[in-house]
Amino acid sequence: MHISIVYALPHEQFIEELDVPEVCTVEQAIKMSTVLIKYPNIDLTINKVGIFAKLVKLTQELHDGERIEIYRALPRKPRSAHAADDKKERIRAKKERKKLGE
C-alpha cells in the first residue's frame, strides 16, 4: 500500500512517500518513515495528526493513497495574545478593587 507523510514548517516542507503493509496504522507508518529522525521535536503524544486535513487518532488504519499530515502547534495570533493579556489585566484589577473594598 502506498501512502505519503507530510510535515510543514514555516520555511520548509517534509514529504515522504512510502510503501507500508496492507494493515498499518497512522502511528506505525510515521515510525516507518524518516520524519521522526529528521524532526526529533515531533512528539506524537502532543502533535495532532490527520489524513487529508481531517484529524485522526494514531490507531487509525490506513488505506492506499492516503496522506498523513503531522500538525505543529501554531503561535498565538498577536490579536488573540493582546485579548488574553487584557482579560488577565481586567481580572487582576477586579481582584484589587475587591481587596481594597474589604
CYANA upper distance limits for C-alpha pairs under 8 A (distance plus 0.5 A):
  1 MET  CA     19 ASP  CA      5.87
  1 MET  CA     20 VAL  CA      5.90
  1 MET  CA     21 PRO  CA      6.62
  1 MET  CA     22 GLU  CA      6.13
  1 MET  CA     63 HIS  CA      7.78
  1 MET  CA     64 ASP  CA      5.51
  1 MET  CA     65 GLY  CA      7.89
  2 HIS  CA     17 GLU  CA      7.65
  2 HIS  CA     18 LEU  CA      6.30
  2 HIS  CA     19 ASP  CA      4.97
  2 HIS  CA     20 VAL  CA      6.90
  2 HIS  CA     64 ASP  CA      5.92
  2 HIS  CA     65 GLY  CA      6.02
  2 HIS  CA     66 GLU  CA      8.24
  3 ILE  CA     17 GLU  CA      6.29
  3 ILE  CA     18 LEU  CA      6.18
  3 ILE  CA     19 ASP  CA      6.82
  3 ILE  CA     20 VAL  CA      7.84
  3 ILE  CA     63 HIS  CA      8.39
  3 ILE  CA     64 ASP  CA      6.64
  3 ILE  CA     65 GLY  CA      5.40
  3 ILE  CA     66 GLU  CA      5.66
  3 ILE  CA     67 ARG  CA      6.34
  3 ILE  CA     68 ILE  CA      8.13
  4 SER  CA     15 ILE  CA      7.40
  4 SER  CA     16 GLU  CA      5.98
  4 SER  CA     17 GLU  CA      4.65
  4 SER  CA     18 LEU  CA      6.61
  4 SER  CA     65 GLY  CA      7.88
  4 SER  CA     66 GLU  CA      7.06
  4 SER  CA     67 ARG  CA      5.22
  4 SER  CA     68 ILE  CA      6.62
  5 ILE  CA     14 PHE  CA      8.33
  5 ILE  CA     15 ILE  CA      6.21
  5 ILE  CA     16 GLU  CA      5.75
  5 ILE  CA     17 GLU  CA      6.88
  5 ILE  CA     30 ILE  CA      7.68
  5 ILE  CA     33 SER  CA      8.28
  5 ILE  CA     67 ARG  CA      6.19
  5 ILE  CA     68 ILE  CA      5.19
  5 ILE  CA     69 GLU  CA      6.43
  5 ILE  CA     70 ILE  CA      8.18
  6 VAL  CA     13 GLN  CA      7.81
  6 VAL  CA     14 PHE  CA      5.92
  6 VAL  CA     15 ILE  CA      5.06
  6 VAL  CA     16 GLU  CA      7.08
  6 VAL  CA     67 ARG  CA      7.73
  6 VAL  CA     68 ILE  CA      6.73
  6 VAL  CA     69 GLU  CA      5.45
  6 VAL  CA     70 ILE  CA      6.84
  7 TYR  CA     13 GLN  CA      6.52
  7 TYR  CA     14 PHE  CA      5.58
  7 TYR  CA     15 ILE  CA      7.25
  7 TYR  CA     35 VAL  CA      8.36
  7 TYR  CA     69 GLU  CA      6.55
  7 TYR  CA     70 ILE  CA      5.71
  7 TYR  CA     71 TYR  CA      7.25
  8 ALA  CA     12 GLU  CA      6.61
  8 ALA  CA     13 GLN  CA      4.93
  8 ALA  CA     14 PHE  CA      6.59
  8 ALA  CA     70 ILE  CA      8.39
  8 ALA  CA     71 TYR  CA      8.14
  8 ALA  CA     72 ARG  CA      8.41
  9 LEU  CA     13 GLN  CA      6.46
  9 LEU  CA     72 ARG  CA      8.45
 14 PHE  CA     35 VAL  CA      8.03
 16 GLU  CA     33 SER  CA      7.80
 16 GLU  CA     34 THR  CA      8.49
 16 GLU  CA     35 VAL  CA      8.50
 18 LEU  CA     33 SER  CA      7.91
 20 VAL  CA     24 CYS  CA      7.24
 20 VAL  CA     29 ALA  CA      7.28
 22 GLU  CA     63 HIS  CA      8.36
 23 VAL  CA     61 GLU  CA      7.36
 23 VAL  CA     62 LEU  CA      7.75
 24 CYS  CA     28 GLN  CA      6.73
 24 CYS  CA     29 ALA  CA      7.14
 24 CYS  CA     61 GLU  CA      6.15
 24 CYS  CA     62 LEU  CA      6.37
 25 THR  CA     29 ALA  CA      6.76
 25 THR  CA     58 LEU  CA      7.17
 25 THR  CA     59 THR  CA      5.88
 25 THR  CA     60 GLN  CA      5.85
 25 THR  CA     61 GLU  CA      4.80
 25 THR  CA     62 LEU  CA      6.21
 26 VAL  CA     30 ILE  CA      6.75
 26 VAL  CA     57 LYS  CA      8.10
 26 VAL  CA     58 LEU  CA      5.53
 26 VAL  CA     59 THR  CA      6.63
 26 VAL  CA     60 GLN  CA      6.26
 26 VAL  CA     61 GLU  CA      6.85
 26 VAL  CA     62 LEU  CA      6.95
 26 VAL  CA     68 ILE  CA      7.63
 27 GLU  CA     31 LYS  CA      6.73
 27 GLU  CA     58 LEU  CA      5.35
 27 GLU  CA     59 THR  CA      7.02
 28 GLN  CA     32 MET  CA      6.70
 29 ALA  CA     33 SER  CA      6.88
 30 ILE  CA     34 THR  CA      8.32
 30 ILE  CA     35 VAL  CA      7.56
 30 ILE  CA     36 LEU  CA      8.00
 31 LYS  CA     35 VAL  CA      8.40
 31 LYS  CA     36 LEU  CA      7.48
 34 THR  CA     38 LYS  CA      6.70
 35 VAL  CA     39 TYR  CA      6.33
 36 LEU  CA     40 PRO  CA      5.76
 36 LEU  CA     41 ASN  CA      8.36
 36 LEU  CA     42 ILE  CA      6.93
 42 ILE  CA     47 ASN  CA      7.14
 42 ILE  CA     72 ARG  CA      8.49
 43 ASP  CA     47 ASN  CA      6.23
 44 LEU  CA     48 LYS  CA      7.61
 47 ASN  CA     70 ILE  CA      7.28
 47 ASN  CA     71 TYR  CA      6.38
 47 ASN  CA     72 ARG  CA      6.37
 47 ASN  CA     73 ALA  CA      7.69
 48 LYS  CA     55 LEU  CA      7.70
 48 LYS  CA     70 ILE  CA      6.73
 48 LYS  CA     71 TYR  CA      5.87
 48 LYS  CA     72 ARG  CA      7.77
 49 VAL  CA     55 LEU  CA      6.36
 49 VAL  CA     56 VAL  CA      6.57
 49 VAL  CA     57 LYS  CA      7.56
 49 VAL  CA     58 LEU  CA      7.81
 49 VAL  CA     68 ILE  CA      7.48
 49 VAL  CA     69 GLU  CA      6.05
 49 VAL  CA     70 ILE  CA      5.07
 49 VAL  CA     71 TYR  CA      6.25
 50 GLY  CA     54 LYS  CA      5.50
 50 GLY  CA     55 LEU  CA      4.57
 50 GLY  CA     56 VAL  CA      5.45
 50 GLY  CA     57 LYS  CA      8.22
 50 GLY  CA     68 ILE  CA      6.28
 50 GLY  CA     69 GLU  CA      5.58
 50 GLY  CA     70 ILE  CA      7.10
 50 GLY  CA     71 TYR  CA      8.18
 51 ILE  CA     55 LEU  CA      7.07
 51 ILE  CA     56 VAL  CA      7.20
 51 ILE  CA     66 GLU  CA      7.11
 51 ILE  CA     67 ARG  CA      6.00
 51 ILE  CA     68 ILE  CA      5.25
 51 ILE  CA     69 GLU  CA      6.43
 52 PHE  CA     66 GLU  CA      7.78
 52 PHE  CA     67 ARG  CA      6.40
 52 PHE  CA     68 ILE  CA      7.43
 52 PHE  CA     69 GLU  CA      7.62
 53 ALA  CA     69 GLU  CA      7.73
 56 VAL  CA     60 GLN  CA      6.94
 62 LEU  CA     66 GLU  CA      7.36
 76 ARG  CA     80 SER  CA      6.88
 76 ARG  CA     81 ALA  CA      6.55
 77 LYS  CA     81 ALA  CA      6.64
 78 PRO  CA     82 HIS  CA      6.67
 79 ARG  CA     83 ALA  CA      6.72
 80 SER  CA     84 ALA  CA      6.63
 81 ALA  CA     85 ASP  CA      6.65
 82 HIS  CA     86 ASP  CA      6.50
 83 ALA  CA     87 LYS  CA      6.68
 84 ALA  CA     88 LYS  CA      6.80
 85 ASP  CA     89 GLU  CA      6.72
 86 ASP  CA     90 ARG  CA      6.72
 87 LYS  CA     91 ILE  CA      6.75
 88 LYS  CA     92 ARG  CA      6.63
 89 GLU  CA     93 ALA  CA      6.57
 90 ARG  CA     94 LYS  CA      6.59
 91 ILE  CA     95 LYS  CA      6.75
 92 ARG  CA     96 GLU  CA      6.76
 93 ALA  CA     97 ARG  CA      6.71
 94 LYS  CA     98 LYS  CA      6.64
 95 LYS  CA     99 LYS  CA      6.51
 96 GLU  CA    100 LEU  CA      6.66
 97 ARG  CA    101 GLY  CA      6.60
 98 LYS  CA    102 GLU  CA      6.90
